[in-house]
């Protein structure tokens, strides 16, 4: 198998519009929660979200291109360009058919659907935007990134709800391992804070109804009552090791493990025994050639819902045995909310940042863990700690489980 490394990272998040701002926010325990401003929430039970603030598409692409993209595509292009720039890649020096893209979105553009459906009802079918379909479909983010950067290699769109970003990076990793590409831009993007989305998740009782920014997303806490919707994007440049070395690239981390399973249990609830997620972690460790004792840090899916936090904790105990009590576990969602299809990608980036800076951020808002949630969730403050491996988990509606493992490159 060919070795795969990370040579670039890009992020658009509720606490920062680039990786440096994002990292500063994570270290500071900054949260991105506040009143929804995208639409009038007067009649809505849930009024809080983690919106991206201050994003201007024209700062990342020309205005004409931006007008032909919905926000989720704009976020993907912005994050991809940051990652591409950091990587130092020069497409004039590359075979464009060996550089590909694996960027997914959980839902695409609900905004476009809502907007054009209103036109359909009020003005008739002839007034629907002819670009509706290419604006809304989930794969168009990957398509726009490939167009903007000239990537002509394997370009795919993985859609597995909240595991999308993790699966996308995993499939990009596999593509390079097996020689289908030398470079893959991989990650996830989402902008799903819309009336129908908030109404739907609220009806499902999946969202926190606290409406208090200080206590709305509190993973592993006994008072947790649901997740908070967030938006943004995370993209990384994955590259075959020898290809990266040959062009003198700075290597940020090495991807060494990927595991994926299905609960085959329920459309929204994880399996109660956590076996699906546990096996994803085990498969990732087998892929990486490591023992449970080699892992000391996990970036948990940690959504702040009752079922996820409980069943993920059970899964960690199953996968790690007694070593589970020696792990440092945190949830980045405690600061940025749940970015759905982008969650796994921005959390993967957070894992690399923490590993390279020898610092594990706190799970913000965690005050009193639930009784069965008795692991070390990095409560109260961050921890200075050196570690060589980082594991990142994503679990999704439909029973999708995905785990990635990265290690320090030496």
Secondary structure, DSSP 8 states (H G I E B T S, - for coil): ---EEEEEEEEEBTTBSSHHHHHHHHHHT----EE--SS--TT-S--EEB---S--GGGTS-HHHHHTS-HHHHHHHHHHHHHHHHHT--GGGS-GGGEEEEEE-SS--HHHHHHHHHHHHHH-GGGS-TTHHHHH-TTHHHHHHHHHHT--S-EE----GGGHHHHHHHHHHHHHHTTS-SEEEEEEEE---SHHHHHHHHHTT-B-----GGGS--TTBTT---B-BB-EEEEEEEEEHHHHHHTT----EEEEEEEEEE--S-SSS--TT-HHHHHHHHHHHHHHT--GGG--EEE----S-HHHHHHHHHHHHHHHGGGGGG-EEE-THHHH-B-GGGHHHHHHHHHHHHHHHTEE---TT--SB-TT--S----SS-EE---SEEEEEEEETTTEEEEEEEE---
